[in-house]
Amino acid sequence: MASPNKADLDVLRDLLEAEKVRPAVQRRYELSEIADALRHMGEGHAQGKLVVTV
């Protein structure tokens, strides 16, 4: 279980701002496609993060 602290979050922020770390986004879905996103994830096909745009 993660136990974030300020020092670790500061390092993570610096890495993200320097674009040295990028999240693995597999696919973006519109809010109207939420059923498709949940089905994709539930079937075990997701290999990265799924993003729902509101």
mmCIF file of the N, C-alpha and C atoms, coordinates in Angstrom:
data_MODEL
# 
_entry.id   MODEL 
# 
loop_
_atom_site.group_PDB 
_atom_site.id 
_atom_site.type_symbol 
_atom_site.label_atom_id 
_atom_site.label_alt_id 
_atom_site.label_comp_id 
_atom_site.label_asym_id 
_atom_site.label_entity_id 
_atom_site.label_seq_id 
_atom_site.pdbx_PDB_ins_code 
_atom_site.Cartn_x 
_atom_site.Cartn_y 
_atom_site.Cartn_z 
_atom_site.occupancy 
_atom_site.B_iso_or_equiv 
_atom_site.pdbx_formal_charge 
_atom_site.auth_seq_id 
_atom_site.auth_comp_id 
_atom_site.auth_asym_id 
_atom_site.auth_atom_id 
_atom_site.pdbx_PDB_model_num 
ATOM 1   N N  . MET A 1 1  ? 0.841   -1.161 0.000   1.00 0.00 ? 1  MET A N  1 
ATOM 2   C CA . MET A 1 1  ? 0.000   0.000  0.000   1.00 0.00 ? 1  MET A CA 1 
ATOM 3   C C  . MET A 1 1  ? 0.897   1.238  0.000   1.00 0.00 ? 1  MET A C  1 
ATOM 4   N N  . ALA A 1 2  ? 0.560   2.169  -0.842  1.00 0.00 ? 2  ALA A N  1 
ATOM 5   C CA . ALA A 1 2  ? 1.345   3.403  -0.951  1.00 0.00 ? 2  ALA A CA 1 
ATOM 6   C C  . ALA A 1 2  ? 1.142   4.277  0.286   1.00 0.00 ? 2  ALA A C  1 
ATOM 7   N N  . SER A 1 3  ? 2.199   4.932  0.680   1.00 0.00 ? 3  SER A N  1 
ATOM 8   C CA . SER A 1 3  ? 2.151   5.876  1.784   1.00 0.00 ? 3  SER A CA 1 
ATOM 9   C C  . SER A 1 3  ? 2.855   7.156  1.326   1.00 0.00 ? 3  SER A C  1 
ATOM 10  N N  . PRO A 1 4  ? 2.168   7.978  0.507   1.00 0.00 ? 4  PRO A N  1 
ATOM 11  C CA . PRO A 1 4  ? 2.825   9.168  -0.054  1.00 0.00 ? 4  PRO A CA 1 
ATOM 12  C C  . PRO A 1 4  ? 3.218   10.169 1.032   1.00 0.00 ? 4  PRO A C  1 
ATOM 13  N N  . ASN A 1 5  ? 4.321   10.836 0.768   1.00 0.00 ? 5  ASN A N  1 
ATOM 14  C CA . ASN A 1 5  ? 4.751   11.902 1.672   1.00 0.00 ? 5  ASN A CA 1 
ATOM 15  C C  . ASN A 1 5  ? 5.181   13.090 0.811   1.00 0.00 ? 5  ASN A C  1 
ATOM 16  N N  . LYS A 1 6  ? 5.364   14.228 1.429   1.00 0.00 ? 6  LYS A N  1 
ATOM 17  C CA . LYS A 1 6  ? 5.646   15.452 0.688   1.00 0.00 ? 6  LYS A CA 1 
ATOM 18  C C  . LYS A 1 6  ? 6.926   15.345 -0.144  1.00 0.00 ? 6  LYS A C  1 
ATOM 19  N N  . ALA A 1 7  ? 7.965   14.777 0.415   1.00 0.00 ? 7  ALA A N  1 
ATOM 20  C CA . ALA A 1 7  ? 9.241   14.677 -0.319  1.00 0.00 ? 7  ALA A CA 1 
ATOM 21  C C  . ALA A 1 7  ? 9.076   13.841 -1.590  1.00 0.00 ? 7  ALA A C  1 
ATOM 22  N N  . ASP A 1 8  ? 8.409   12.705 -1.472  1.00 0.00 ? 8  ASP A N  1 
ATOM 23  C CA . ASP A 1 8  ? 8.200   11.846 -2.644  1.00 0.00 ? 8  ASP A CA 1 
ATOM 24  C C  . ASP A 1 8  ? 7.322   12.528 -3.683  1.00 0.00 ? 8  ASP A C  1 
ATOM 25  N N  . LEU A 1 9  ? 6.270   13.202 -3.231  1.00 0.00 ? 9  LEU A N  1 
ATOM 26  C CA . LEU A 1 9  ? 5.383   13.897 -4.161  1.00 0.00 ? 9  LEU A CA 1 
ATOM 27  C C  . LEU A 1 9  ? 6.103   15.054 -4.855  1.00 0.00 ? 9  LEU A C  1 
ATOM 28  N N  . ASP A 1 10 ? 7.006   15.719 -4.145  1.00 0.00 ? 10 ASP A N  1 
ATOM 29  C CA . ASP A 1 10 ? 7.794   16.790 -4.770  1.00 0.00 ? 10 ASP A CA 1 
ATOM 30  C C  . ASP A 1 10 ? 8.683   16.235 -5.885  1.00 0.00 ? 10 ASP A C  1 
ATOM 31  N N  . VAL A 1 11 ? 9.303   15.081 -5.640  1.00 0.00 ? 11 VAL A N  1 
ATOM 32  C CA . VAL A 1 11 ? 10.156  14.449 -6.653  1.00 0.00 ? 11 VAL A CA 1 
ATOM 33  C C  . VAL A 1 11 ? 9.304   14.047 -7.858  1.00 0.00 ? 11 VAL A C  1 
ATOM 34  N N  . LEU A 1 12 ? 8.151   13.450 -7.604  1.00 0.00 ? 12 LEU A N  1 
ATOM 35  C CA . LEU A 1 12 ? 7.261   13.046 -8.689  1.00 0.00 ? 12 LEU A CA 1 
ATOM 36  C C  . LEU A 1 12 ? 6.807   14.256 -9.501  1.00 0.00 ? 12 LEU A C  1 
ATOM 37  N N  . ARG A 1 13 ? 6.444   15.338 -8.828  1.00 0.00 ? 13 ARG A N  1 
ATOM 38  C CA . ARG A 1 13 ? 6.046   16.565 -9.525  1.00 0.00 ? 13 ARG A CA 1 
ATOM 39  C C  . ARG A 1 13 ? 7.171   17.074 -10.418 1.00 0.00 ? 13 ARG A C  1 
ATOM 40  N N  . ASP A 1 14 ? 8.391   17.096 -9.891  1.00 0.00 ? 14 ASP A N  1 
ATOM 41  C CA . ASP A 1 14 ? 9.534   17.560 -10.676 1.00 0.00 ? 14 ASP A CA 1 
ATOM 42  C C  . ASP A 1 14 ? 9.746   16.691 -11.915 1.00 0.00 ? 14 ASP A C  1 
ATOM 43  N N  . LEU A 1 15 ? 9.627   15.377 -11.764 1.00 0.00 ? 15 LEU A N  1 
ATOM 44  C CA . LEU A 1 15 ? 9.789   14.472 -12.902 1.00 0.00 ? 15 LEU A CA 1 
ATOM 45  C C  . LEU A 1 15 ? 8.697   14.702 -13.956 1.00 0.00 ? 15 LEU A C  1 
ATOM 46  N N  . LEU A 1 16 ? 7.466   14.874 -13.504 1.00 0.00 ? 16 LEU A N  1 
ATOM 47  C CA . LEU A 1 16 ? 6.361   15.129 -14.439 1.00 0.00 ? 16 LEU A CA 1 
ATOM 48  C C  . LEU A 1 16 ? 6.544   16.457 -15.160 1.00 0.00 ? 16 LEU A C  1 
ATOM 49  N N  . GLU A 1 17 ? 6.919   17.487 -14.426 1.00 0.00 ? 17 GLU A N  1 
ATOM 50  C CA . GLU A 1 17 ? 7.119   18.803 -15.046 1.00 0.00 ? 17 GLU A CA 1 
ATOM 51  C C  . GLU A 1 17 ? 8.274   18.787 -16.043 1.00 0.00 ? 17 GLU A C  1 
ATOM 52  N N  . ALA A 1 18 ? 9.292   17.979 -15.783 1.00 0.00 ? 18 ALA A N  1 
ATOM 53  C CA . ALA A 1 18 ? 10.437  17.880 -16.688 1.00 0.00 ? 18 ALA A CA 1 
ATOM 54  C C  . ALA A 1 18 ? 10.154  16.898 -17.836 1.00 0.00 ? 18 ALA A C  1 
ATOM 55  N N  . GLU A 1 19 ? 8.952   16.335 -17.854 1.00 0.00 ? 19 GLU A N  1 
ATOM 56  C CA . GLU A 1 19 ? 8.519   15.364 -18.870 1.00 0.00 ? 19 GLU A CA 1 
ATOM 57  C C  . GLU A 1 19 ? 9.445   14.148 -18.941 1.00 0.00 ? 19 GLU A C  1 
ATOM 58  N N  . LYS A 1 20 ? 9.970   13.755 -17.784 1.00 0.00 ? 20 LYS A N  1 
ATOM 59  C CA . LYS A 1 20 ? 10.800  12.561 -17.700 1.00 0.00 ? 20 LYS A CA 1 
ATOM 60  C C  . LYS A 1 20 ? 9.959   11.323 -17.384 1.00 0.00 ? 20 LYS A C  1 
ATOM 61  N N  . VAL A 1 21 ? 8.738   11.559 -16.948 1.00 0.00 ? 21 VAL A N  1 
ATOM 62  C CA . VAL A 1 21 ? 7.800   10.486 -16.637 1.00 0.00 ? 21 VAL A CA 1 
ATOM 63  C C  . VAL A 1 21 ? 6.479   10.831 -17.304 1.00 0.00 ? 21 VAL A C  1 
ATOM 64  N N  . ARG A 1 22 ? 5.901   9.845  -17.977 1.00 0.00 ? 22 ARG A N  1 
ATOM 65  C CA . ARG A 1 22 ? 4.600   10.059 -18.621 1.00 0.00 ? 22 ARG A CA 1 
ATOM 66  C C  . ARG A 1 22 ? 3.686   8.896  -18.274 1.00 0.00 ? 22 ARG A C  1 
ATOM 67  N N  . PRO A 1 23 ? 2.438   9.180  -17.956 1.00 0.00 ? 23 PRO A N  1 
ATOM 68  C CA . PRO A 1 23 ? 1.510   8.089  -17.662 1.00 0.00 ? 23 PRO A CA 1 
ATOM 69  C C  . PRO A 1 23 ? 1.225   7.284  -18.930 1.00 0.00 ? 23 PRO A C  1 
ATOM 70  N N  . ALA A 1 24 ? 0.988   6.000  -18.762 1.00 0.00 ? 24 ALA A N  1 
ATOM 71  C CA . ALA A 1 24 ? 0.682   5.124  -19.903 1.00 0.00 ? 24 ALA A CA 1 
ATOM 72  C C  . ALA A 1 24 ? -0.819  5.152  -20.163 1.00 0.00 ? 24 ALA A C  1 
ATOM 73  N N  . VAL A 1 25 ? -1.239  6.037  -21.056 1.00 0.00 ? 25 VAL A N  1 
ATOM 74  C CA . VAL A 1 25 ? -2.657  6.145  -21.408 1.00 0.00 ? 25 VAL A CA 1 
ATOM 75  C C  . VAL A 1 25 ? -2.888  5.306  -22.653 1.00 0.00 ? 25 VAL A C  1 
ATOM 76  N N  . GLN A 1 26 ? -3.704  4.275  -22.501 1.00 0.00 ? 26 GLN A N  1 
ATOM 77  C CA . GLN A 1 26 ? -3.980  3.403  -23.632 1.00 0.00 ? 26 GLN A CA 1 
ATOM 78  C C  . GLN A 1 26 ? -5.022  4.008  -24.563 1.00 0.00 ? 26 GLN A C  1 
ATOM 79  N N  . ARG A 1 27 ? -6.079  4.567  -23.979 1.00 0.00 ? 27 ARG A N  1 
ATOM 80  C CA . ARG A 1 27 ? -7.152  5.087  -24.812 1.00 0.00 ? 27 ARG A CA 1 
ATOM 81  C C  . ARG A 1 27 ? -7.954  6.129  -24.056 1.00 0.00 ? 27 ARG A C  1 
ATOM 82  N N  . ARG A 1 28 ? -8.503  7.073  -24.809 1.00 0.00 ? 28 ARG A N  1 
ATOM 83  C CA . ARG A 1 28 ? -9.384  8.092  -24.246 1.00 0.00 ? 28 ARG A CA 1 
ATOM 84  C C  . ARG A 1 28 ? -10.804 7.819  -24.728 1.00 0.00 ? 28 ARG A C  1 
ATOM 85  N N  . TYR A 1 29 ? -11.746 7.986  -23.826 1.00 0.00 ? 29 TYR A N  1 
ATOM 86  C CA . TYR A 1 29 ? -13.159 7.797  -24.133 1.00 0.00 ? 29 TYR A CA 1 
ATOM 87  C C  . TYR A 1 29 ? -13.918 9.076  -23.805 1.00 0.00 ? 29 TYR A C  1 
ATOM 88  N N  . GLU A 1 30 ? -14.942 9.358  -24.567 1.00 0.00 ? 30 GLU A N  1 
ATOM 89  C CA . GLU A 1 30 ? -15.865 10.432 -24.232 1.00 0.00 ? 30 GLU A CA 1 
ATOM 90  C C  . GLU A 1 30 ? -16.803 9.908  -23.143 1.00 0.00 ? 30 GLU A C  1 
ATOM 91  N N  . LEU A 1 31 ? -17.417 10.798 -22.397 1.00 0.00 ? 31 LEU A N  1 
ATOM 92  C CA . LEU A 1 31 ? -18.324 10.384 -21.334 1.00 0.00 ? 31 LEU A CA 1 
ATOM 93  C C  . LEU A 1 31 ? -19.449 9.508  -21.893 1.00 0.00 ? 31 LEU A C  1 
ATOM 94  N N  . SER A 1 32 ? -19.875 9.795  -23.094 1.00 0.00 ? 32 SER A N  1 
ATOM 95  C CA . SER A 1 32 ? -20.951 9.007  -23.708 1.00 0.00 ? 32 SER A CA 1 
ATOM 96  C C  . SER A 1 32 ? -20.515 7.575  -24.031 1.00 0.00 ? 32 SER A C  1 
ATOM 97  N N  . GLU A 1 33 ? -19.211 7.312  -23.989 1.00 0.00 ? 33 GLU A N  1 
ATOM 98  C CA . GLU A 1 33 ? -18.667 5.983  -24.279 1.00 0.00 ? 33 GLU A CA 1 
ATOM 99  C C  . GLU A 1 33 ? -18.261 5.227  -23.016 1.00 0.00 ? 33 GLU A C  1 
ATOM 100 N N  . ILE A 1 34 ? -18.749 5.667  -21.866 1.00 0.00 ? 34 ILE A N  1 
ATOM 101 C CA . ILE A 1 34 ? -18.321 5.084  -20.598 1.00 0.00 ? 34 ILE A CA 1 
ATOM 102 C C  . ILE A 1 34 ? -18.600 3.582  -20.527 1.00 0.00 ? 34 ILE A C  1 
ATOM 103 N N  . ALA A 1 35 ? -19.706 3.139  -21.114 1.00 0.00 ? 35 ALA A N  1 
ATOM 104 C CA . ALA A 1 35 ? -20.022 1.705  -21.105 1.00 0.00 ? 35 ALA A CA 1 
ATOM 105 C C  . ALA A 1 35 ? -18.947 0.921  -21.855 1.00 0.00 ? 35 ALA A C  1 
ATOM 106 N N  . ASP A 1 36 ? -18.478 1.449  -22.976 1.00 0.00 ? 36 ASP A N  1 
ATOM 107 C CA . ASP A 1 36 ? -17.411 0.791  -23.737 1.00 0.00 ? 36 ASP A CA 1 
ATOM 108 C C  . ASP A 1 36 ? -16.116 0.740  -22.927 1.00 0.00 ? 36 ASP A C  1 
ATOM 109 N N  . ALA A 1 37 ? -15.807 1.831  -22.230 1.00 0.00 ? 37 ALA A N  1 
ATOM 110 C CA . ALA A 1 37 ? -14.590 1.886  -21.418 1.00 0.00 ? 37 ALA A CA 1 
ATOM 111 C C  . ALA A 1 37 ? -14.641 0.852  -20.300 1.00 0.00 ? 37 ALA A C  1 
ATOM 112 N N  . LEU A 1 38 ? -15.773 0.764  -19.619 1.00 0.00 ? 38 LEU A N  1 
ATOM 113 C CA . LEU A 1 38 ? -15.903 -0.198 -18.526 1.00 0.00 ? 38 LEU A CA 1 
ATOM 114 C C  . LEU A 1 38 ? -15.867 -1.637 -19.040 1.00 0.00 ? 38 LEU A C  1 
ATOM 115 N N  . ARG A 1 39 ? -16.466 -1.867 -20.190 1.00 0.00 ? 39 ARG A N  1 
ATOM 116 C CA . ARG A 1 39 ? -16.446 -3.202 -20.785 1.00 0.00 ? 39 ARG A CA 1 
ATOM 117 C C  . ARG A 1 39 ? -14.997 -3.588 -21.150 1.00 0.00 ? 39 ARG A C  1 
ATOM 118 N N  . HIS A 1 40 ? -14.283 -2.659 -21.760 1.00 0.00 ? 40 HIS A N  1 
ATOM 119 C CA . HIS A 1 40 ? -12.888 -2.896 -22.154 1.00 0.00 ? 40 HIS A CA 1 
ATOM 120 C C  . HIS A 1 40 ? -12.046 -3.259 -20.929 1.00 0.00 ? 40 HIS A C  1 
ATOM 121 N N  . MET A 1 41 ? -12.227 -2.495 -19.863 1.00 0.00 ? 41 MET A N  1 
ATOM 122 C CA . MET A 1 41 ? -11.468 -2.733 -18.642 1.00 0.00 ? 41 MET A CA 1 
ATOM 123 C C  . MET A 1 41 ? -11.903 -4.052 -17.990 1.00 0.00 ? 41 MET A C  1 
ATOM 124 N N  . GLY A 1 42 ? -13.199 -4.300 -17.933 1.00 0.00 ? 42 GLY A N  1 
ATOM 125 C CA . GLY A 1 42 ? -13.717 -5.501 -17.290 1.00 0.00 ? 42 GLY A CA 1 
ATOM 126 C C  . GLY A 1 42 ? -13.316 -6.782 -17.991 1.00 0.00 ? 42 GLY A C  1 
ATOM 127 N N  . GLU A 1 43 ? -13.092 -6.715 -19.289 1.00 0.00 ? 43 GLU A N  1 
ATOM 128 C CA . GLU A 1 43 ? -12.679 -7.892 -20.045 1.00 0.00 ? 43 GLU A CA 1 
ATOM 129 C C  . GLU A 1 43 ? -11.181 -8.152 -19.940 1.00 0.00 ? 43 GLU A C  1 
ATOM 130 N N  . GLY A 1 44 ? -10.471 -7.289 -19.217 1.00 0.00 ? 44 GLY A N  1 
ATOM 131 C CA . GLY A 1 44 ? -9.041  -7.484 -19.007 1.00 0.00 ? 44 GLY A CA 1 
ATOM 132 C C  . GLY A 1 44 ? -8.175  -7.027 -20.160 1.00 0.00 ? 44 GLY A C  1 
ATOM 133 N N  . HIS A 1 45 ? -8.719  -6.207 -21.056 1.00 0.00 ? 45 HIS A N  1 
ATOM 134 C CA . HIS A 1 45 ? -7.958  -5.757 -22.213 1.00 0.00 ? 45 HIS A CA 1 
ATOM 135 C C  . HIS A 1 45 ? -7.096  -4.527 -21.937 1.00 0.00 ? 45 HIS A C  1 
ATOM 136 N N  . ALA A 1 46 ? -7.382  -3.801 -20.874 1.00 0.00 ? 46 ALA A N  1 
ATOM 137 C CA . ALA A 1 46 ? -6.664  -2.551 -20.586 1.00 0.00 ? 46 ALA A CA 1 
ATOM 138 C C  . ALA A 1 46 ? -5.212  -2.846 -20.215 1.00 0.00 ? 46 ALA A C  1 
ATOM 139 N N  . GLN A 1 47 ? -4.283  -2.233 -20.948 1.00 0.00 ? 47 GLN A N  1 
ATOM 140 C CA . GLN A 1 47 ? -2.861  -2.406 -20.650 1.00 0.00 ? 47 GLN A CA 1 
ATOM 141 C C  . GLN A 1 47 ? -2.229  -1.096 -20.203 1.00 0.00 ? 47 GLN A C  1 
ATOM 142 N N  . GLY A 1 48 ? -3.018  -0.060 -20.181 1.00 0.00 ? 48 GLY A N  1 
ATOM 143 C CA . GLY A 1 48 ? -2.596  1.248  -19.703 1.00 0.00 ? 48 GLY A CA 1 
ATOM 144 C C  . GLY A 1 48 ? -3.815  1.894  -19.064 1.00 0.00 ? 48 GLY A C  1 
ATOM 145 N N  . LYS A 1 49 ? -3.706  3.143  -18.756 1.00 0.00 ? 49 LYS A N  1 
ATOM 146 C CA . LYS A 1 49 ? -4.830  3.848  -18.156 1.00 0.00 ? 49 LYS A CA 1 
ATOM 147 C C  . LYS A 1 49 ? -5.863  4.180  -19.210 1.00 0.00 ? 49 LYS A C  1 
ATOM 148 N N  . LEU A 1 50 ? -7.115  4.147  -18.806 1.00 0.00 ? 50 LEU A N  1 
ATOM 149 C CA . LEU A 1 50 ? -8.214  4.577  -19.662 1.00 0.00 ? 50 LEU A CA 1 
ATOM 150 C C  . LEU A 1 50 ? -8.673  5.928  -19.126 1.00 0.00 ? 50 LEU A C  1 
ATOM 151 N N  . VAL A 1 51 ? -8.810  6.897  -20.010 1.00 0.00 ? 51 VAL A N  1 
ATOM 152 C CA . VAL A 1 51 ? -9.177  8.246  -19.618 1.00 0.00 ? 51 VAL A CA 1 
ATOM 153 C C  . VAL A 1 51 ? -10.563 8.542  -20.153 1.00 0.00 ? 51 VAL A C  1 
ATOM 154 N N  . VAL A 1 52 ? -11.437 9.057  -19.276 1.00 0.00 ? 52 VAL A N  1 
ATOM 155 C CA . VAL A 1 52 ? -12.778 9.457  -19.679 1.00 0.00 ? 52 VAL A CA 1 
ATOM 156 C C  . VAL A 1 52 ? -12.830 10.976 -19.665 1.00 0.00 ? 52 VAL A C  1 
ATOM 157 N N  . THR A 1 53 ? -13.140 11.543 -20.833 1.00 0.00 ? 53 THR A N  1 
ATOM 158 C CA . THR A 1 53 ? -13.220 13.002 -20.958 1.00 0.00 ? 53 THR A CA 1 
ATOM 159 C C  . THR A 1 53 ? -14.638 13.456 -20.631 1.00 0.00 ? 53 THR A C  1 
ATOM 160 N N  . VAL A 1 54 ? -14.743 14.391 -19.692 1.00 0.00 ? 54 VAL A N  1 
ATOM 161 C CA . VAL A 1 54 ? -16.050 14.908 -19.293 1.00 0.00 ? 54 VAL A CA 1 
ATOM 162 C C  . VAL A 1 54 ? -16.315 16.209 -19.968 1.00 0.00 ? 54 VAL A C  1 
# 
